[in-house]
């Protein structure tokens, strides 16, 4: 019982302290040094009283208590602070290393955006939003014509354009080779479509200097709505189908998943018209 009480009194806030810089380390070291000094002084005082009771001390008890406790407080406080500083330096280094590792594990190294894994982790915490999947048009032709270094420059430039035009709580990620994802949060359908269209025009209007060449690219996009009843796979699949529609419709455009239903209705209408014309021609013959 006494052991648990002493341990909790000495280190009761060590688990609550974030040792990521020197200020909390010094605060923790100071509190710990004071507590250790009190414990050490109490122990020395008890030993001196016992020696006095056994008639071993040659000096008055108050004299020895003053000297003994004074030296004990100085030594205990100094050693505890020194140990805390050494420990703090090690923990700060570990905390910074861990933070850097976490950042690298969540970041796409080329674009500097979130990677696919981090994007999926973050989007799983969101219930409402709009997912935009962007794909650089004819990216393979850029690599074939200008080289892969130029392709990397194009990816970096598109990522920079995304960062420049998307602020606030929205999420941006590179989820594939030339594929990017944006999660719009807190916007209604109209605001989201305006932001996405503005982003598409910004990419198309940017000139990328790479390998002594001026390169311009366009992007196509597919959009799907994120709701509490749809998981990421379903939303991503819907956005990907809308992206395919944008690609097949001429590229450099955006399509919402709602356009898929309209496109299917149009195809069915055209098919029905052709059947009607065929039946009419057959009847006339």
Secondary structure, 3 states (H helix, E strand, C coil): CHHHHHHHHHHCCCCCCCCCCHHHHHHHHHHHHHHHHHHHHHHHHHHHHHHHHCCCCCCCHHHHHHHHHHHHHHHHHHHHHHHHHHHHHHHHHHHHHHHHHHHHHHECCCCCCECHHHHHHHHCCCCCEEEEEEEECCHHHHHHHHCHHHHHHHHHHHHHHHHHHCCCCCEEEECCCCEEEEEECCCCHHHHHHHHHHHHHHHHCCCEEECCEEECCCEEEEEEEECCCCCHHHHHHHHHHHHHHHHHCCCCCEEEHHHHHHHHHHHHHHHHHHHHHHHHHHHHC
